[in-house]
Amino acid sequence: PNETSLGFLRSGSILNGILLEGEHVTLDEAGSPYKSDGSLIIDGYLEILPNVTVQMDDGSSILVRKGQFRAVGTLEKPISFEKLSERWAGLTVEKKLGVSPGFQLLFAYNDVKSYTPVGRDDFNSLFANSQSKTLVRYCPDCSSSHQVIFYKRISNMTTFDAYDALTCNFTSVDNELNSDFELYISMEDYLAGTNEWSYCRFYSGYGFPGSCGEYYSYYWYFQSSTFLPTCSNSAYSGRDEIYWFLYA
């Protein structure tokens, strides 16, 4: 690995500072262990190879801000983060989501702005014409029960406006649980068709999933429509950071 313009990697194995956009640093076994003696900000691409140890000193942290962070070890050659102090601040990913090639981002939203790469009509068309008929909602601030939800359509979508139903008005019109769609919280359950959710309550003015839950009602995990300009009925506030993906 090479030194970078702001000294992110110094003296071979000391990490500190900012990894700039366009820069790529690889931490390999030959330079291990690496030591962080301050705040690491990742705007470029940081890759950690198997059998590497990163030692986190007092007050050090890793913030993946605009860049990418890849660390894939093996059972035989794991990647290790060792704390040299009780006062290291951990790893934070700031509004950045790594997604496998099997998922296409259709919609991203927070309380500041929305980003819809394909638009409302294409959102509905891509979903209706997809092979899987499955959308995945990611809510980073939700609990594990609602952080990742697979919405699998099992009935005809000729008259169903998926964009409106999922982002603005999650009602039961053409949208009954386990008649028109199924819900799962893991890829394993989705692929096997097991442990599908059994309870839903619907509301106009609330985004997905209303107050649906695996067995009973959960109220505060629906998508907020308050700040979304495409929602005509936007009187309610829920989760304000949401990502929707089409599963290929």
KASULSUL-V788701 format. One record per run of one state. SS is the DSSP state (a for helix, b for strand, c for the rest). FROM is the first residue (numbers start at 1). LEN is the number of residues. Records with the same first field share a line. If there is no record, write none. Layout:
# KASULSUL-V788701
SS = FROM-LEN, FROM-LEN
This chain:
# KASULSUL-V788701
c = 1-8, 11-3, 20-4, 28-1, 32-2, 43-2, 49-4, 57-4, 65-3, 72-8, 84-7, 94-9, 111-3, 116-3, 130-4, 139-9, 154-8, 168-2, 171-6, 178-3, 185-2, 193-6, 200-3, 204-9, 214-9, 224-15, 240-1, 248-1
b = 9-2, 14-6, 24-4, 34-9, 45-4, 53-4, 61-4, 68-4, 80-4, 91-3, 103-8, 114-2, 134-5, 148-6, 170-1, 177-1, 181-4, 199-1, 203-1, 213-1, 223-1, 239-1, 241-7
a = 29-3, 119-11, 162-6, 187-6
